[in-house]
């Protein structure tokens, strides 16, 4: 298992400093939120993407994948009945799939709750069509596209692993899979997160894991227990990326990043 840091945690730093800090702390990768490169990150040039690759290489760190895909530019939605808005959103997703592959990433995580709000069955159908197109692009690019189950009330479309699995199975494209975010899973799954991992990992549908506490801080910074989660991942043979994705950075991003990896590395050593 490889540890990655969601780069928005330290987004106030220049990207080269993000890479150097993450490497110094012991992370192997950065999970990149495109909005940290600006509203038009999906349209960055080949030269700009090469600069990112070179910066990562100089620090000895990888781009593990992308997340927060539709946070920018403003006004995107994969459920919108406005065809112009919907098409723009799909075009951004397709561009981000290409960006992920060019940066050497393995996966994309489709969370973006505000951009997938659903008020009826037609909205859900439009979301699935967007995911079908993104998955087709991902398959051609050699990366995995993950639908992230998100917790209510932030999101009202695909809240559980069961719901995500239904979408994935209907699609039938092996490039489309789902993943576990421990905050969302703690709030939405009918069982403890470790038990959900043991139940779902053998299905082959889980492609990624993000760690965060129900208090929206990082692992080890709340009351949630992560030792059972890491043990379940080890016992089920998971060898992919584990990304740290807090939403509250106390006392600041760099300190939060340091505390999280120290805590998780300690638990991984105990589980080995």
C-alpha positions as CSV (number, residue, x, y, z in Angstrom):
1,X,0.0,0.0,0.0
2,X,1.3,3.5,-0.9
3,X,0.5,6.7,0.9
4,X,-0.6,9.8,-0.9
5,X,-1.4,13.3,0.3
6,X,-4.3,15.3,-1.2
7,X,-2.5,18.4,-2.3
8,X,-5.1,20.9,-1.4
9,X,-4.1,20.3,2.2
10,X,-0.9,22.3,1.5
11,X,-2.1,24.3,-1.5
12,X,-0.8,27.6,-0.1
13,X,2.7,26.3,-1.0
14,X,4.2,26.5,-4.5
15,X,3.9,23.1,-6.2
16,X,7.6,22.3,-6.0
17,X,7.4,22.9,-2.2
18,X,4.3,20.7,-2.0
19,X,6.3,17.9,-3.7
20,X,9.4,18.4,-1.5
21,X,7.4,18.5,1.7
22,X,5.3,15.5,0.9
23,X,8.4,13.5,0.1
24,X,10.2,14.6,3.2
25,X,7.3,13.5,5.3
26,X,7.3,10.1,3.8
27,X,4.5,10.3,1.2
28,X,5.0,8.5,-2.1
29,X,2.4,10.5,-4.0
30,X,0.3,13.6,-4.3
31,X,-3.4,13.2,-5.1
32,X,-3.9,16.4,-7.1
33,X,-7.0,18.6,-7.0
34,X,-7.0,20.3,-10.4
35,X,-8.4,23.5,-9.0
36,X,-5.2,24.1,-7.1
37,X,-3.6,24.9,-10.5
38,X,-6.4,27.4,-11.3
39,X,-9.9,27.4,-12.8
40,X,-8.6,26.3,-16.2
41,X,-6.3,23.5,-15.1
42,X,-8.1,21.0,-17.4
43,X,-6.9,23.0,-20.3
44,X,-3.3,23.4,-19.3
45,X,-0.8,23.0,-22.1
46,X,1.5,20.0,-22.8
47,X,4.4,22.1,-21.6
48,X,2.7,22.9,-18.3
49,X,1.9,19.2,-17.7
50,X,5.5,18.4,-18.5
51,X,6.6,21.0,-15.9
52,X,4.5,19.2,-13.3
53,X,5.9,15.8,-14.2
54,X,9.5,17.2,-14.0
55,X,8.8,18.9,-10.7
56,X,7.5,15.6,-9.2
57,X,10.4,13.7,-10.6
58,X,12.9,16.1,-9.1
59,X,11.4,15.4,-5.7
60,X,11.0,11.7,-6.2
61,X,7.3,11.8,-5.8
62,X,4.4,10.6,-8.0
63,X,1.1,12.1,-9.0
64,X,-1.0,9.2,-7.7
65,X,-4.3,10.5,-9.2
66,X,-6.8,13.3,-9.4
67,X,-9.8,14.3,-7.3
68,X,-12.2,17.2,-6.8
69,X,-12.6,17.0,-10.6
70,X,-15.4,19.6,-11.1
71,X,-14.7,22.1,-8.4
72,X,-13.6,24.5,-11.1
73,X,-14.5,26.3,-13.3
74,X,-17.7,27.4,-11.7
75,X,-21.1,26.3,-12.9
76,X,-20.3,22.7,-13.9
77,X,-22.9,19.9,-13.4
78,X,-23.2,16.3,-14.8
79,X,-26.9,16.3,-13.8
80,X,-27.9,19.6,-15.4
81,X,-30.8,19.6,-17.9
82,X,-29.0,22.5,-19.6
83,X,-27.2,20.6,-22.4
84,X,-24.5,23.3,-22.7
85,X,-23.7,23.0,-19.1
86,X,-23.7,19.2,-19.2
87,X,-21.5,19.1,-22.3
88,X,-19.0,21.5,-20.8
89,X,-18.8,19.3,-17.7
90,X,-18.2,16.2,-19.7
91,X,-15.6,17.9,-21.8
92,X,-13.8,18.9,-18.6
93,X,-13.9,15.3,-17.3
94,X,-12.5,14.0,-20.6
95,X,-9.7,16.5,-20.4
96,X,-8.9,15.6,-16.9
97,X,-8.7,11.9,-17.8
98,X,-6.1,12.9,-20.4
99,X,-4.3,15.1,-17.8
100,X,-4.2,12.3,-15.2
101,X,-2.7,9.9,-17.7
102,X,-0.1,12.5,-18.9
103,X,0.9,13.2,-15.3
104,X,1.4,9.5,-14.6
105,X,-1.6,9.1,-12.3
106,X,-3.4,5.8,-11.8
107,X,-6.9,6.9,-11.1
108,X,-9.5,9.7,-10.9
109,X,-12.0,10.1,-8.1
110,X,-15.3,11.6,-9.0
111,X,-16.6,13.2,-5.8
112,X,-17.7,16.8,-6.6
113,X,-21.0,16.7,-4.7
114,X,-22.2,20.1,-5.7
115,X,-21.8,19.2,-9.4
116,X,-23.9,16.1,-9.2
117,X,-27.0,17.1,-7.3
118,X,-30.0,15.2,-8.5
119,X,-33.7,16.2,-8.3
120,X,-35.1,13.3,-10.3
121,X,-34.4,10.2,-12.3
122,X,-33.5,12.2,-15.4
123,X,-30.7,13.8,-13.5
124,X,-29.4,10.5,-12.4
125,X,-29.5,9.3,-16.0
126,X,-27.5,12.3,-17.1
127,X,-24.9,11.6,-14.4
128,X,-24.5,8.0,-15.6
129,X,-24.1,9.1,-19.2
130,X,-21.3,11.4,-18.1
131,X,-19.7,8.6,-16.2
132,X,-20.0,6.3,-19.2
133,X,-18.2,8.8,-21.4
134,X,-15.5,9.4,-18.8
135,X,-15.0,5.7,-18.2
136,X,-14.6,5.1,-22.0
137,X,-11.9,7.8,-22.0
138,X,-10.2,6.3,-19.0
139,X,-10.1,2.9,-20.6
140,X,-8.4,4.3,-23.6
141,X,-5.9,6.3,-21.4
142,X,-5.1,3.4,-19.2
143,X,-6.4,4.9,-16.0
144,X,-9.2,4.0,-13.6
145,X,-12.2,6.2,-13.1
146,X,-13.8,5.9,-9.6
147,X,-17.3,6.9,-8.6
148,X,-17.0,8.1,-5.0
149,X,-20.0,7.3,-2.7
150,X,-20.5,10.5,-0.7
151,X,-22.5,11.1,2.5
152,X,-25.7,13.1,2.9
153,X,-26.6,15.9,3.2
154,X,-23.6,17.1,1.0
155,X,-24.6,14.7,-1.8
156,X,-27.9,13.0,-2.7
157,X,-26.7,10.9,-5.7
158,X,-24.7,7.7,-5.0
159,X,-24.3,7.6,-1.2
160,X,-23.4,4.0,-0.6
161,X,-21.1,1.4,-2.0
162,X,-24.1,-0.6,-3.1
163,X,-25.4,2.3,-5.2
164,X,-22.0,2.9,-6.7
165,X,-21.6,-0.8,-7.5
166,X,-25.0,-0.8,-9.3
167,X,-23.8,2.1,-11.5
168,X,-20.5,0.4,-12.2
169,X,-22.1,-2.9,-13.1
170,X,-24.7,-1.3,-15.4
171,X,-21.8,0.4,-17.2
172,X,-19.8,-2.8,-17.7
173,X,-16.5,-1.0,-18.4
174,X,-13.6,-2.3,-16.2
175,X,-12.1,1.2,-16.2
176,X,-15.1,2.4,-14.1
177,X,-14.9,1.3,-10.5
178,X,-15.7,2.7,-7.1
179,X,-13.7,3.4,-3.9
180,X,-14.0,4.0,-0.2
181,X,-13.8,7.4,1.6
182,X,-13.8,6.5,5.3
183,X,-15.8,9.6,6.3
184,X,-18.6,8.9,3.9
185,X,-18.5,5.1,4.6
186,X,-18.7,5.7,8.3
187,X,-21.8,7.7,7.9
188,X,-23.5,5.8,5.1
189,X,-22.6,2.1,5.2
190,X,-24.7,-0.3,7.3
191,X,-21.5,-1.8,8.9
192,X,-18.1,-0.6,10.2
193,X,-15.7,0.5,7.5
194,X,-13.4,-2.4,8.0
195,X,-16.3,-4.8,7.5
196,X,-17.3,-3.0,4.4
197,X,-13.8,-3.4,3.0
198,X,-13.8,-7.1,3.7
199,X,-17.2,-7.4,2.1
200,X,-16.5,-5.3,-1.0
201,X,-12.8,-5.8,-1.8
202,X,-13.3,-9.4,-3.2
203,X,-15.8,-8.0,-5.7
204,X,-13.0,-6.3,-7.6
205,X,-14.9,-3.1,-7.7
206,X,-12.9,-1.1,-5.2
207,X,-9.9,0.7,-6.8
208,X,-9.0,3.4,-4.2
209,X,-9.1,4.4,-0.6
210,X,-9.2,7.9,1.1
211,X,-8.7,8.2,4.8
212,X,-10.5,10.9,6.9
213,X,-12.2,11.1,10.2
214,X,-15.9,11.8,10.7
215,X,-15.0,15.1,12.3
216,X,-13.6,16.1,8.8
217,X,-10.0,16.1,10.1
218,X,-7.3,13.6,9.2
219,X,-6.8,10.1,10.5
220,X,-5.6,10.1,14.1
221,X,-7.1,13.5,14.7
222,X,-10.5,12.3,15.8
223,X,-12.3,9.4,17.5
224,X,-12.5,7.1,14.5
225,X,-10.3,4.0,14.7
226,X,-8.2,3.3,11.7
227,X,-6.2,0.2,12.8
228,X,-9.1,-2.1,11.8
229,X,-9.4,-0.3,8.4
230,X,-5.7,-0.8,7.6
231,X,-5.8,-4.4,8.8
232,X,-8.8,-5.1,6.6
233,X,-7.0,-3.6,3.6
234,X,-3.9,-5.7,4.3
235,X,-5.9,-8.9,4.9
236,X,-7.9,-8.5,1.6
237,X,-4.7,-8.0,-0.4
238,X,-5.1,-4.3,-1.3
239,X,-1.8,-2.9,-2.7
240,X,-3.1,0.4,-4.2
241,X,-2.9,4.0,-3.1
242,X,-4.2,5.3,0.2
243,X,-4.8,9.1,0.1
244,X,-5.2,11.3,3.1
245,X,-8.1,13.7,2.6
246,X,-8.9,15.9,5.6
247,X,-11.2,18.9,5.1
248,X,-10.2,20.7,8.3
249,X,-6.5,21.5,8.7
250,X,-5.5,22.1,12.3
251,X,-3.4,23.9,13.2
252,X,-2.3,24.2,9.5
253,X,-1.9,22.1,6.4
254,X,1.8,21.1,6.7
255,X,1.4,20.1,10.4
256,X,-1.8,18.2,9.6
257,X,0.0,16.3,6.8
258,X,2.8,15.4,9.1
259,X,0.6,14.1,11.9
260,X,-1.5,12.0,9.5
261,X,1.3,10.1,8.0
262,X,3.0,9.5,11.3
263,X,-0.2,8.0,12.7
264,X,-1.0,5.9,9.6
265,X,2.6,4.6,9.2
266,X,2.6,3.5,12.8
267,X,-0.6,1.5,12.2
268,X,0.7,0.0,9.0
269,X,3.8,-1.3,10.9
270,X,1.5,-2.9,13.5
271,X,-0.6,-4.5,10.8
272,X,2.5,-6.0,9.0
